[in-house]
Amino acid sequence: MSPWQVRMSASRSLPYFFNTDTKESSWDTPAGLTQDEIDNLPGAKEYLSDKPTKVRASHLLVKHSGSRRPSSWKEENIKRSKSEAIATLYGYSSEINGDAEKFAELATLHSDCSSHSRGGDLGFFTRGQMQKPFEEAAFALKVGQISPMVETDSGVHLILRTG
């Protein structure tokens, strides 16, 4: 059995290889492993697969008066219209411009979800745990990618896949 595992870097949000015997870590695939061996390493299905079994994501949620719960940590009774929520989210998107740090900063300040206190981080989740449009978007992203606007019963979201 190979001592190698696939893990996720907390600082870079990228998968890496870790040798449990030598404590060596590497961004590059370890020499001498076949593709089949790599595919069967612990963590490979979660972090290397095109069809992961779980993902980690952050989001920035903008609720509107038609959201299933039109209130948040910063506003007891949300009155903005859906079109206003969409326009607000597009404004955030252009400000973020693909920058994960800016994403976390804006999620902390503006997201209508309690995850705002963690920069929008939702942690890891599997299929069936999130609303379908959110799940489909999150699982379709590659690590580091930000989704276009995603609409759910909760409101409108930008999603950043982090793991």
Steps between C-alpha positions, in 0.01 A plus 500: 500500500635841399583747778376785278173686556334790323426793729370852454719800576321739733710795386487443124174304470679253272551124531846369585664164567609403853715203597389371841831313552750776419265801567608631158250709306502583132289692251624259232380143454740261679735314263436132447124499550274381220186700417291219651700522826458879507125468441475264800703706749309618808353840415534463122126465435423810707776726365621377161189362333300680232201362689584561865295336776522814713605860448582795717360836404443852618214717386375853503121503536275797424144442616192681369140543611404181314766286674369215711620683815531870415708592805865477595758584765515855368141568401191375685259555211659499154297715261723512192350355183646202319629727223669722760661193659628386159641846423670510842653156445631599155661804661678275749601264221670777303675622815622145578625445144616142575693593818434248782620742770265772376222239487553416869520868593171586325328186632600602853359849454195440284380136487152445641607155626634426848811362322598868451697472827725240328543693175211303352661160568243220510753223560481167318168362383381203297228473241152536644599743776440825313219632282529341155606808296767582762625141510518472121695824471742417785576150369553633146769747609869422518687593818559876495221575251215739573155431359281738307185600689307201639137540600343287776201533731735675745595780259782556253855377557855514378679175583875451537615139501783467751541124524 
